Amino acid sequence: MAGNGNDATLQGGPVYEADTADGSAFAVHLDGVNDHISLGNLDVAGTGLTLAIGFKADSYPADRDPRLISKASSWAANDHIFMLNTTVSDSQNRLRGRCASLARPRP
């Protein structure tokens, strides 16, 4: 996967599939266990950021917190720079976003 000089790698065993409206193999099937797409050390320039993703979930595990898009320094919830994930709250499936402030105090 590539675009604008940002090369991604499929990790954990995801596969391309043709489960798309036009039958093209531009969908990636993730097993929900350990599959992910890595963009490596991607940095976003500027002061704005838009996160967008199209996804189809077969189920929403109540005991997990699956990330759809994430940049983090570790797997811990508070170590995310930005994140879009699914969660279950009050028996409802919901999308949740998080964006950390990277503002640093002036010297």
Protein Blocks (a to p, Z undefined) as FASTA:
>chain_A
ZZehiacddehhiacdfbbfkopafbccdehlmgccdehjaddedjbdcdddddddfbdc
fkbccdfbdcdfbfbfklcfbdcddddeehiacdddddddfbdcdZZ
